[in-house]
Amino acid sequence: MKARTYLILFIGLIFACRKEAKKTGQQQIACIQIAQNSNWAVETFKNGSVAASPPWYTIQFPSEYSGPGIVYGLEGVSFSKDRGNDNSVRFRYLYPTGLSFLPWGSQLQQPEPSALIINSLLSGGQTITLDKKLNFCGNDSLKIGIYYYNSTVAYGRLYWKDNGSFKEALDVLYNFSRQQEVIDIIKTIKKN
């Protein structure tokens, strides 16, 4: 009898949560919370828009990572960070448009796709289907990042919310044994 009572209470709680989420307009999503790592170095990641200076975004990396990070050149902005000498993880972005390179790539289609088919220079130009995804949320539990990835090829593309829409922010090529490390790095992205 006790088990049946607990089951009824549990089901009631589920329905109450769904009703509250529907009433407030909030979408229930599985989300990885953004969190800083006090032991990692902070890098400038990108600025909020082409013409603006702040808001800046930062990202953190463990000490094993090297590379220039963000680079401002005559053609525009790029980003590059690699894990140690083995290059088992490579973070990159470079978004050319005519004579300039922007800090953000293409806007994510709406409604949000469940998978992406991409071509990337980082993967040698091969076509990859990114059929898995992870959501990242800020302190207010609203989704601010979507990481699409493929566990077979161990390639991922991050979309980050900037000025109200999700934009291509970063590509990652890695050894799949480093998946959690990649996630831990992505979740350090912060708007300053």
Secondary structure, 3 states (H helix, E strand, C coil): CHHHHHHHHHHHHHHHHHHHHHHHCCCCCCCEECCCCCCCEEEEEEECCCCCCCCEEEEEECCCEEEEEEEECCCEEEEEEEECCCCCEEEEEEEEECCEEECCCCECCCCCCCCEEEECHHHCCCEEEECEEEEEECCCCCEEEEEEEECCCCEEEEEEEECCEEEEEEEEEECHHHHHHHHHHHCCCEEC
